Amino acid sequence: MRVLLVYCHPVPESFCASVRDEALRTLAAGGHEVRLLDLYAENFDPVMRAEERRRYNDLPAEHHALQDHIAHLRWAEALVFVYPTWWYGLPAMLKGWLDRVWAPGVAFALPDGKGKIKPLMTHVTRLVVLTTCGAPGWWSHVIGHPGRKTILRGIRALCAPRCRTLFLAHYLMDSSTVETRRAFLEKVRRKLAKL
């Protein structure tokens, strides 16, 4: 399977980097073809400026400024997102990547009039979220898991109709221990080995 791993964390020695590395190792060992898209390492600009927004709905995909990112999306059969949950949601960098890259003509087609949007990412059959979260799991559920919903509901709606999902979170990250982090990496390894 062709897997695009989208990584978003600014600190090279973070635990998210360990999660990323474990995911890359496990996927490669499983025979998958994997590409890494590290948003901070490439200094991705998450800001949609006024002129880009003005053209957003009508800009043909071939004129889009982020052709490399579009090519990665069109190549992928599975997407793995590795990021920290901040304020219960996605880091601004990752949200900006979704805003700018998952655009009309790339991820979906806008209808004429009042019809439904047409998904254009139907070649993606798997979505995986690997995240860390400072809050406890029960509180994240009370808040409603906005980041989880953005990817596993919103983004999934643009993918294959039977796209399968996986969500793994290391809760209470701020008080984590060597043991809890090791157990989470083992869970990542075990679950991704079944992808």
Steps between C-alpha positions, in 0.01 A plus 500: 500500500618855427500689831548873547601582858421864580705609799448825691710590803754782538733328751738242346546307828127487588317179581303557181831453315532159667145416394583610144815287493318194636226543241755532218689189616185291542353602165827432316531161672148422382605551138320831451642776282518800731555871445558742787364853482650694793322835505734678741818363341396636164384828658151463354307828493156429650366850434241541229544854376223720357574439130518123550162508677346713225595234240441199728172373355589549133873430475569190286713241681775529238543871593511435873817630668563180700551248219743279699244457777222426251721236335554334841124493564422354161770234546382382844267210573527555875566807712661491844491823702743539792456817705451633854146595602513862611190666647310181409567540129755502223812717513455816290765375255302182427167684482657745254626208289146361482362846417750561220558154349162326537347749260224488238621315194750310716307336785144571388297653221250773573152449355321736267234650719383329817613141438742299712874528468665213314788323679820481294713303747325166446834327443572542874371193684666545842530797737711477815546757777785460749496782751595613847274693732565668834141452618360171628299291255170552682536880483592487130176308442303762696651777285410299190839417346496780237830390340391139476171604340671728249704213358294188565167656403568808286802375305362145490188628321726586204664155489383155385145419617626213717817673615614338824627712787724461803546748784766455767569764763745513787293693755645678806815563300617773737526244782612206285770260611753286321262208548192676357696626201650155438152342521361751252781434250431127532132564431594705192723216380234236560218691332698622198634150440139408412454783249 
